[in-house]
């Protein structure tokens, strides 16, 4: 990681150095209309532009699938108080503690992965992927600094720098550092993300190349939960949270996810354009993507524990049993090559895009090298499993735009050869825009057939071992959504039918949190779940109210554990202090109904179905103040402000208390020169 940081700093040095030699985007304005006429008259000189956010545009991989869509920067204070990936209003998560700890979605959000999957995803919330990288077109160097601090309890720093080294070539750097110590011992989340990215576009806009190098190091220290289970009861003798005894004192999970990514597109034939979102519309496109991933996942501990959260070590193939030292790791190397040809057929010289036909046809080759290791303290191994394999996948898409208001899209992904042959994901979508006053409809459906993740089929660690042959998981989904921007209303319904659902459980009712029998299980009966979502914005002068409500109902809550109701509500008031400080004061309220919560196994980094205990659920109120002053946005937030008012504390995972009330300060500062 030190080499990665050094490499990033050297790259940033050359980017800044090249700015002096690159095309002068700030002063060589030529016939640009934005000149200081007074200075030009007095000094006879061309003036430089005062740059601001409107000169910075960006795109992401999702915005370049069919055409390149550029969007302006969002410099508002909207939702900046919800910076944590675990506290997104419509995508809440459960966790074993503060931000940086392992987590999983609170609401049912099945994965749409197909093909090979290693199965470790508890820290995915904090990793950068190629799809997360933002690519810029910057007429001036752009730097954004973001800081959130709550003392040693939680600190988060994010820096982004991007600039055009040529008019059509941009480079940049992301540096993210999160260090959350939490309220209890061994509750630290330590995450580092570094990314170098570049976007080159040929002068005629036919050729584009997006490239990124991403380095993720994610550490979650494991305390196995605290020993006391009555800390939130009335009359509990309160001591410093750090003094609470924990079940583990040396354990931690660490993920490393490093990626090299290059995507190239070339437009063949006629190129259409539209002023909407500054997009360029090709008629023929060739796309080639190369991606290399080098990932590792490891659990470590060096202590004798009471086996109340991790079972006693097993006697392994070397004939030894180590009751204190554990070092289990999994390593994956993955190379992906994908080639796609896209064909677009649309009328010429039409101001309204309609009767447009889109066809994508391509093939993807995936090569994997897998290794799992069980190591002793002296460096020897009791388990070393290695294999390599390939998958071939056909990828395709068909789209038709009947009018500018109605379209239909079909996406196909099918693994036809290799270890995961038979996996598929078929998805259909349709958008129907009725009118600005009536709103629009979104209809979608998908069918998925997914091989079991590797951790479900085979695992050989110091505390667990199994060798299974589970069937593929199948998911059928139907979705409907109604959106009315004028009314600020969104409403939708989703239905899921899941067959051969895979999960971790104990296979029997257990007492306490002893997970000695934890193992992967497969539910043979089909599981149905319906989900209803409603979101509404209300504006009354300077008052803004935002409501979101999700209702879920499943016919097998013993296996698929979710709350029936979840709601997040925001109430805020706009002020203009001192005529220059745009301020917003408000509070958020989150609540979900009680349900039988998941438990957590540190040695596997997996949430599992354990005791049938429905933990008490309480409303959580966060109070905040946000303000904007020119290029800076600031916020002050008090999390869980209602602690002590009918609520002493709460859990989202069995035995793992959530953080106490906490005051936080956040600052975002943008520079455009």
C-alpha positions in Angstrom: 0.0 0.0 0.0 2.9 2.3 0.6 4.0 1.8 -3.0 0.4 2.6 -4.2 0.4 5.8 -2.2 3.8 6.8 -3.5 2.7 6.0 -7.0 -0.4 8.2 -6.6 1.7 11.2 -5.3 4.1 10.9 -8.2 1.3 10.8 -10.7 -0.4 13.9 -9.1 3.0 15.7 -9.3 3.2 15.1 -13.0 -0.4 16.2 -13.5 0.2 19.5 -11.8 3.5 19.9 -13.6 2.0 19.3 -17.0 -0.6 22.1 -16.3 2.1 24.6 -17.0 2.9 23.1 -20.4 -0.6 22.0 -21.4 -3.1 24.1 -23.3 -3.9 27.3 -21.3 -7.6 26.8 -20.6 -7.9 29.7 -18.2 -6.4 32.5 -20.2 -6.4 31.5 -23.9 -10.1 32.3 -24.2 -9.9 33.6 -27.8 -13.4 34.8 -28.8 -14.9 33.7 -25.6 -17.7 36.1 -24.7 -17.0 36.0 -20.9 -14.4 38.8 -20.9 -14.0 41.6 -18.5 -14.9 44.5 -21.0 -13.8 47.2 -18.6 -10.3 45.8 -18.0 -10.0 45.1 -21.8 -10.8 48.7 -22.5 -8.4 50.1 -19.9 -5.5 47.7 -20.2 -6.0 46.4 -23.7 -5.6 42.9 -22.5 -7.7 39.7 -22.5 -8.9 38.8 -19.1 -9.1 35.4 -17.5 -12.4 33.9 -16.6 -13.6 33.6 -13.1 -14.3 29.9 -13.0 -17.0 28.2 -11.0 -18.9 24.9 -10.9 -20.6 25.4 -14.3 -17.3 24.9 -16.1 -16.9 21.4 -14.6 -18.9 18.6 -16.1 -18.7 14.9 -15.3 -19.9 11.5 -16.4 -19.8 7.9 -15.0 -19.7 4.5 -16.7 -23.5 4.2 -16.3 -23.9 7.4 -18.3 -21.8 6.3 -21.2 -23.5 3.0 -22.0 -25.4 4.2 -25.1 -24.0 7.7 -25.4 -21.8 10.1 -23.4 -23.9 12.2 -21.1 -22.3 15.1 -19.2 -23.9 16.4 -16.1 -23.1 19.5 -14.0 -21.6 19.3 -10.5 -24.1 19.3 -7.6 -22.7 22.0 -5.2 -25.9 22.2 -3.1 -26.2 21.1 0.5 -29.0 18.6 -0.3 -28.6 15.4 1.7 -24.9 16.1 2.7 -25.7 15.2 6.3 -26.3 11.6 5.1 -22.8 11.0 4.0 -22.5 7.5 5.6 -23.1 4.7 3.1 -25.0 2.9 5.9 -27.5 5.7 6.5 -28.8 6.4 3.0 -32.5 7.3 3.4 -33.8 4.8 0.9 -31.1 2.1 1.3 -30.6 1.6 5.1 -28.2 -1.0 6.4 -27.8 -3.1 9.6 -24.3 -3.2 11.1 -22.3 -4.4 14.1 -21.4 -0.8 15.2 -20.3 2.5 13.7 -19.5 3.3 10.1 -16.6 1.1 8.8 -17.9 -2.1 10.4 -19.5 -5.0 8.5 -23.0 -4.3 7.2 -25.8 -5.7 5.0 -29.0 -4.2 3.6 -32.0 -3.8 6.0 -34.5 -4.0 3.2 -34.5 -6.9 0.7 -32.2 -6.0 -2.2 -31.1 -9.3 -3.9 -27.9 -9.3 -5.8 -28.0 -9.3 -9.6 -24.6 -11.0 -9.9 -24.2 -14.0 -12.1 -21.1 -16.2 -12.7 -18.4 -16.7 -10.1 -18.8 -15.0 -6.8 -16.4 -15.5 -3.8 -19.2 -14.6 -1.3 -17.4 -12.0 0.9 -19.4 -8.7 0.7 -19.7 -7.5 4.3 -17.4 -4.5 3.6 -18.5 -3.7 0.1 -20.2 -0.5 1.3 -16.7 1.1 1.7 -15.0 -0.1 -1.5 -14.5 1.9 -4.7 -15.2 0.1 -8.0 -14.8 1.2 -11.6 -18.5 2.0 -11.7 -18.1 4.5 -8.8 -15.4 6.6 -10.5 -16.5 10.0 -11.7 -14.7 11.3 -14.9 -14.5 15.0 -15.5 -14.3 17.5 -18.2 -12.7 20.5 -16.5 -11.9 23.8 -18.2 -9.9 24.7 -15.1 -8.3 22.5 -12.4 -10.9 21.2 -10.0 -10.3 20.2 -6.4 -12.8 19.1 -3.8 -12.0 18.5 -0.2 -14.5 16.8 2.2 -14.0 16.3 5.9 -16.3 14.9 8.6 -15.1 14.7 12.2 -16.5 13.5 15.4 -13.3 13.4 17.4 -11.7 10.0 17.6 -15.1 8.3 17.4 -15.3 9.0 13.6 -13.2 10.7 11.0 -13.7 10.8 7.3 -11.6 12.6 4.7 -12.1 12.7 1.0 -10.1 14.6 -1.6 -10.6 14.7 -5.4 -8.4 16.5 -7.9 -9.0 16.6 -11.6 -7.8 18.7 -14.5 -7.5 18.7 -18.2 -3.9 18.2 -19.3 -5.2 18.8 -22.8 -8.5 20.1 -24.0 -9.7 16.6 -24.6 -7.7 14.7 -22.0 -8.5 14.7 -18.3 -6.7 13.1 -15.4 -7.5 13.0 -11.7 -7.0 11.4 -8.3 -9.3 10.3 -5.5 -8.1 9.8 -1.9 -10.6 8.6 0.7 -9.7 7.8 4.3 -12.1 6.7 6.9 -11.1 5.9 10.5 -13.9 5.2 12.9 -13.0 4.1 16.4 -16.5 3.6 17.7 -17.7 3.6 21.3 -16.6 0.2 22.3 -13.2 -1.6 22.3 -12.2 -3.2 19.0 -14.9 -1.5 17.1 -12.6 0.3 14.7 -13.3 0.6 11.0 -10.2 1.6 9.0 -10.7 2.1 5.3 -8.5 3.5 2.6 -9.4 4.1 -1.1 -7.0 5.5 -3.7 -7.9 5.9 -7.4 -6.1 7.4 -10.3 -8.4 8.0 -13.3 -8.2 9.4 -16.8 -10.6 10.2 -19.7 -9.4 10.8 -23.2 -11.6 11.9 -26.0 -10.4 12.3 -29.6 -10.9 15.8 -31.1 -13.6 14.4 -33.5 -15.3 12.7 -30.4 -15.3 9.3 -32.1 -12.8 7.6 -29.8 -13.0 7.6 -26.0 -10.9 5.9 -23.4 -11.7 5.7 -19.7 -9.0 4.2 -17.4 -8.6 3.8 -13.7 -6.4 2.2 -11.1 -8.1 1.6 -7.8 -6.6 0.4 -4.5 -8.9 -0.5 -1.6 -7.8 -1.6 1.9 -10.7 -2.3 4.2 -10.1 -3.3 7.9 -12.8 -4.1 10.3 -11.7 -4.9 13.8 -13.9 -7.5 15.5 -14.8 -7.5 19.2 -17.4 -10.4 18.9 -19.9 -8.1 20.7 -19.8 -6.9 24.3 -20.4 -9.4 27.1 -23.1 -7.4 28.9 -26.5 -7.6 27.3 -28.3 -5.2 29.6 -26.4 -1.9 29.0 -29.6 -0.2 27.7 -31.8 -1.3 30.6 -32.9 1.2 33.2 -30.8 1.1 36.3 -27.7 -0.3 34.5 -24.6 0.9 36.2 -23.1 3.0 33.5 -19.3 3.0 32.9 -17.2 4.2 30.0 -18.2 2.3 26.9 -14.6 1.5 26.2 -14.4 -0.4 29.6 -17.2 -2.8 28.6 -15.7 -6.3 28.3 -15.7 -7.8 24.8 -15.6 -11.4 23.6 -12.7 -10.9 21.2 -9.6 -8.7 21.7 -7.3 -9.4 18.7 -9.6 -10.4 15.8 -10.0 -8.5 12.6 -11.2 -8.9 9.0 -9.3 -7.3 6.2 -10.2 -7.0 2.5 -7.9 -5.8 -0.2 -9.5 -5.1 -3.6 -7.2 -3.7 -6.3 -8.4 -3.0 -9.8 -7.0 -1.9 -13.2 -9.7 -0.9 -15.6 -9.7 0.3 -19.2 -12.7 0.9 -21.4 -12.5 2.0 -25.0 -15.2 3.0 -27.4 -15.1 4.0 -31.1 -18.0 5.5 -33.0 -18.3 4.3 -36.6 -20.5 6.1 -39.1 -22.7 9.1 -38.6 -22.7 10.8 -35.2 -25.8 12.6 -34.0 -25.9 15.1 -31.2 -28.4 16.7 -28.9 -28.2 19.7 -26.5 -29.9 17.7 -23.8 -27.4 16.9 -21.1 -24.6 17.6 -23.6 -24.9 14.1 -25.1 -23.4 12.7 -28.3 -25.4 10.0 -30.0 -23.5 7.5 -32.1 -25.0 5.3 -34.9 -22.5 2.5 -34.6 -20.2 1.8 -31.7 -17.4 -0.7 -30.9 -16.6 -1.2 -27.2 -13.7 -3.0 -25.6 -13.3 -3.4 -21.8 -10.3 -4.8 -20.0 -10.4 -5.3 -16.2 -8.0 -6.9 -13.8 -8.9 -7.6 -10.2 -6.6 -8.8 -7.5 -8.6 -9.3 -4.3 -7.9 -10.9 -0.9 -10.1 -11.6 2.1 -8.6 -12.6 5.5 -9.7 -13.2 9.1 -7.1 -13.1 11.8 -7.0 -13.6 15.6 -4.4 -14.6 18.1 -6.0 -15.3 21.4 -7.8 -18.0 23.4 -11.5 -17.0 23.6 -14.5 -18.5 25.4 -16.0 -19.9 22.1 -19.2 -18.0 22.6 -18.9 -16.2 19.3 -16.4 -18.4 17.4 -16.5 -22.2 17.8 -13.5 -24.1 19.1 -10.8 -24.7 16.5 -10.9 -28.0 14.6 -8.3 -30.6 14.3 -7.0 -30.1 10.7 -5.3 -32.2 8.1 -1.9 -31.6 9.6 -3.1 -33.3 12.8 -2.9 -30.1 14.9 -5.5 -28.1 16.7 -4.6 -24.4 17.4 -7.0 -23.0 19.9 -5.6 -19.4 19.8 -4.1 -18.6 16.4 -6.3 -18.3 13.2 -5.3 -16.9 9.8 -7.8 -17.9 7.1 -7.5 -16.1 3.8 -8.9 -16.3 0.3 -7.3 -14.8 -2.8 -8.9 -14.1 -6.2 -7.3 -12.9 -9.4 -9.7 -12.1 -12.2 -9.1 -10.9 -15.8 -12.1 -9.8 -17.8 -12.1 -9.1 -21.5 -15.4 -7.8 -23.1 -16.1 -6.9 -26.7 -19.5 -5.3 -27.7 -20.7 -4.0 -31.0 -23.6 -1.5 -30.8 -25.9 -0.5 -33.7 -28.3 2.5 -33.5 -30.9 3.2 -36.2 -32.7 6.5 -36.0 -34.2 9.1 -38.4 -31.9 11.7 -39.7 -32.3 15.4 -39.0 -35.1 14.8 -36.4 -35.5 17.2 -33.6 -37.4 14.6 -31.6 -35.8 11.2 -31.1 -38.3 8.5 -32.0 -38.4 5.2 -33.8 -34.9 4.5 -32.6 -33.7 0.9 -32.7 -30.6 -0.1 -30.6 -28.9 -3.5 -30.7 -25.9 -4.6 -28.6 -24.1 -7.9 -29.3 -21.0 -9.0 -27.5 -19.0 -11.6 -25.7 -17.2 -11.6 -22.4 -14.3 -13.8 -21.3 -13.5 -14.2 -17.6 -10.4 -15.9 -16.2 -10.1 -16.7 -12.5 -7.4 -17.9 -10.3 -8.6 -19.0 -6.8 -6.6 -19.8 -3.7 -7.7 -20.4 -0.1 -5.1 -20.7 2.7 -5.2 -21.8 6.3 -2.0 -20.7 8.0 -0.3 -21.5 11.2 1.6 -19.0 13.4 4.9 -20.4 12.1 4.0 -19.8 8.5 3.1 -23.4 7.6 -0.3 -24.2 6.0 -2.8 -26.8 6.9 -5.0 -26.0 3.9 -4.0 -24.8 0.4 -6.7 -25.1 -2.2 -6.0 -23.8 -5.7 -7.9 -23.9 -9.0 -8.3 -21.9 -12.1 -11.1 -21.7 -14.6 -12.8 -19.7 -17.4 -16.3 -18.5 -18.2 -17.6 -17.3 -21.5 -20.7 -15.1 -21.4 -22.8 -13.7 -24.2 -24.0 -10.1 -23.6 -26.7 -8.4 -25.6 -29.3 -5.6 -25.5 -32.2 -4.7 -27.6 -33.9 -1.3 -27.3 -36.6 0.5 -29.2 -37.8 4.1 -28.7 -41.3 4.4 -30.0 -41.5 8.1 -29.3 -39.5 10.5 -27.2 -41.9 9.5 -24.3 -42.0 5.7 -24.7 -39.2 3.2 -24.9 -38.5 -0.5 -24.3 -35.2 -2.2 -23.4 -34.2 -5.8 -23.0 -30.8 -6.9 -21.6 -29.4 -10.4 -21.8 -26.4 -11.9 -20.0 -25.9 -15.7 -20.3 -22.9 -17.8 -19.2 -22.7 -20.4 -22.0 -19.4 -22.1 -21.2 -17.2 -22.7 -18.2 -17.6 -23.4 -14.5 -20.8 -21.4 -14.2 -22.4 -22.3 -17.5 -26.2 -21.9 -17.2 -26.1 -18.7 -15.2 -28.2 -16.0 -16.7 -29.8 -12.6 -16.1 -32.6 -11.4 -18.4 -34.0 -8.0 -17.7 -36.7 -5.9 -19.5 -37.6 -2.3 -18.8 -40.0 0.2 -20.2 -40.4 4.0 -19.6 -43.6 5.7 -20.3 -43.7 9.5 -19.9 -47.3 10.7 -19.8 -46.8 14.4 -19.4 -45.1 16.8 -17.0 -48.3 17.2 -15.0 -49.4 13.6 -15.0 -45.9 12.1 -14.5 -44.3 8.9 -15.9 -44.3 5.2 -15.4 -41.5 2.7 -15.1 -42.1 -1.0 -15.7 -39.4 -3.7 -15.3 -38.9 -7.4 -14.8 -36.0 -9.8 -14.6 -35.2 -13.5 -14.3 -32.0 -14.6 -12.7 -30.2 -17.9 -12.4 -27.1 -17.7 -10.2 -24.5 -20.2 -9.1 -24.0 -20.5 -5.3 -21.2 -18.3 -4.0 -18.0 -20.2 -3.4 -18.2 -19.8 0.4 -21.6 -21.7 0.4 -20.2 -24.6 -1.5 -16.8 -25.1 0.1 -14.9 -23.7 3.1 -11.9 -25.1 5.0 -10.9 -22.8 7.9 -9.6 -23.2 11.4 -13.1 -23.1 12.9 -15.4 -24.3 10.0 -15.3 -26.8 7.3 -17.9 -28.0 4.7 -18.2 -29.3 1.2 -21.7 -28.8 -0.4 -23.3 -29.1 -3.8 -26.1 -26.6 -3.6 -28.5 -25.8 -6.5 -28.6 -22.5 -8.3 -30.5 -19.6 -6.8 -33.4 -18.4 -9.0 -35.1 -15.0 -8.7 -38.1 -13.7 -10.6 -39.0 -10.1 -10.2 -41.8 -7.7 -11.4 -41.6 -4.0 -10.6 -43.8 -1.0 -11.2 -43.1 2.7 -10.4 -45.0 5.9 -10.8 -43.0 9.2 -10.7 -44.4 12.7 -10.7 -41.7 15.3 -10.5 -44.2 18.2 -10.3 -45.9 16.7 -7.2 -42.6 15.3 -5.8 -44.2 11.9 -5.6 -42.8 8.5 -6.2 -44.7 5.2 -5.6 -43.8 1.7 -6.6 -44.4 -2.0 -6.1 -42.0 -4.9 -6.4 -42.6 -8.6 -6.3 -39.8 -11.2 -5.8 -40.1 -15.0 -6.1 -36.9 -16.7 -4.9 -36.2 -20.4 -5.3 -33.4 -22.3 -3.6 -32.6 -19.3 -1.3 -29.1 -19.6 0.3 -28.3 -18.3 3.8 -26.3 -19.0 6.8 -28.0 -20.5 9.8 -27.6 -22.8 12.7 -30.0 -25.6 11.8 -31.4 -25.5 15.3 -32.5 -23.2 18.0 -29.5 -22.1 20.2 -29.2 -20.3 23.4 -27.3 -17.0 23.6 -24.9 -16.2 20.7 -23.0 -19.5 20.5 -22.7 -20.1 16.7 -20.8 -23.3 16.9 -23.3 -24.9 14.5 -23.4 -22.1 11.9 -23.4 -23.5 8.4 -24.7 -22.7 4.9 -28.3 -23.8 4.3 -30.6 -23.8 1.3 -34.3 -23.3 1.5 -36.1 -25.7 -0.8 -39.5 -24.0 -0.7 -40.1 -20.9 -2.8 -40.1 -17.6 -0.9 -42.4 -14.7 -2.0 -41.8 -11.1 -1.0 -43.8 -8.0 -2.0 -42.4 -4.6 -1.4 -44.3 -1.2 -1.6 -42.4 2.1 -1.6 -43.8 5.6 -1.4 -41.8 8.9 -1.3 -43.2 12.4 -1.2 -41.8 15.9 -1.0 -43.8 18.7 0.4 -42.8 22.4 0.1 -44.5 25.1 2.1 -42.7 28.3 1.6 -39.3 27.8 3.4 -40.4 24.5 4.9 -39.5 21.2 3.2 -40.8 17.8 4.3 -39.6 14.6 2.7 -41.2 11.3 3.6 -40.2 7.8 2.5 -42.0 4.6 3.5 -41.3 1.0 2.6 -43.5 -2.0 3.3 -42.3 -5.5 2.9 -44.2 -8.8 3.5 -42.7 -12.3 3.0 -44.2 -15.7 3.5 -41.0 -17.0 5.2 -39.8 -14.5 7.7 -38.0 -17.3 9.6 -35.4 -17.5 6.8 -35.6 -14.2 5.0 -35.6 -11.7 7.9 -36.8 -8.2 7.1 -38.9 -5.6 9.0 -42.4 -5.1 7.7 -42.2 -1.3 7.8 -39.3 1.1 7.4 -39.6 4.9 7.2 -37.3 7.9 6.9 -38.6 11.4 7.3 -36.9 14.7 7.0 -38.2 18.1 8.2 -36.2 21.3 7.4 -36.5 25.0 7.2 -34.5 27.4 5.0 -32.9 30.6 6.3 -30.6 33.3 4.8 -28.3 34.5 7.6 -26.4 37.7 7.2 -27.7 37.9 3.6 -24.9 35.6 2.3 -25.1 32.4 4.4 -27.8 30.1 3.0 -28.8 27.9 5.9 -31.0 24.9 6.4 -32.1 23.6 9.8 -33.9 20.4 10.3 -34.0 16.8 11.6 -34.3 13.3 10.2 -36.3 10.5 11.8 -35.6 6.8 10.9 -37.7 3.9 12.2 -38.4 0.3 11.4 -40.7 -2.2 13.0 -39.3 -4.9 15.2 -38.3 -8.2 13.6 -36.2 -11.2 14.3 -32.7 -9.8 13.8 -29.7 -11.4 12.2 -26.6 -12.5 14.2 -23.1 -12.2 13.0 -20.1 -14.6 12.8 -16.7 -12.7 12.8 -14.7 -15.8 11.6 -16.8 -16.0 8.4 -17.7 -12.3 8.1 -21.3 -13.4 7.4 -24.6 -12.5 8.9 -26.7 -15.6 9.8 -30.1 -16.6 11.0 -29.7 -17.3 14.7 -31.9 -16.9 17.8 -35.5 -16.0 17.0 -35.2 -12.8 19.0 -37.1 -9.7 17.9 -35.0 -6.8 19.3 -36.8 -3.6 20.4 -36.9 -1.0 17.7 -36.9 2.7 18.4 -37.1 5.9 16.4 -33.7 7.5 15.8 -33.7 11.3 15.5 -30.8 13.2 13.9 -30.7 17.0 14.2 -28.6 19.0 11.8 -27.7 22.5 10.5 -26.4 23.0 7.0 -25.0 26.1 5.4 -23.5 27.3 2.1 -21.0 30.1 1.8 -19.7 30.6 -1.8 -17.6 27.5 -2.5 -17.9 25.9 0.9 -20.7 23.7 2.4 -20.7 23.0 6.1 -23.0 21.0 8.4 -23.2 20.2 12.1 -25.1 17.1 13.0 -26.2 15.5 16.3 -26.8 11.8 15.7 -29.4 10.0 17.9 -30.4 13.2 19.6 -33.4 11.5 21.3 -31.2 9.1 23.3 -32.4 9.1 26.8 -35.9 10.2 25.8 -37.9 6.9 25.9 -34.8 5.2 24.4 -31.5 4.4 26.0 -30.0 2.6 23.0 -30.8 0.2 20.3 -29.5 -2.8 18.2 -29.7 -3.6 14.5 -27.7 -6.9 14.8 -28.2 -9.3 17.7 -25.8 -8.5 20.6 -24.0 -5.6 18.9 -25.1 -2.2 20.3 -25.4 0.8 18.0 -23.5 4.1 18.7 -24.7 6.5 21.3 -25.6 10.1 20.6 -22.7 11.9 18.8 -21.9 15.4 17.6 -20.4 15.6 14.1 -19.0 18.4 12.0 -18.6 18.3 8.2 -17.1 20.6 5.6 -16.9 20.5 1.8 -14.8 23.0 -0.1 -14.5 23.2 -3.8 -11.7 24.9 -5.8 -11.9 25.7 -9.5 -8.5 27.1 -10.3 
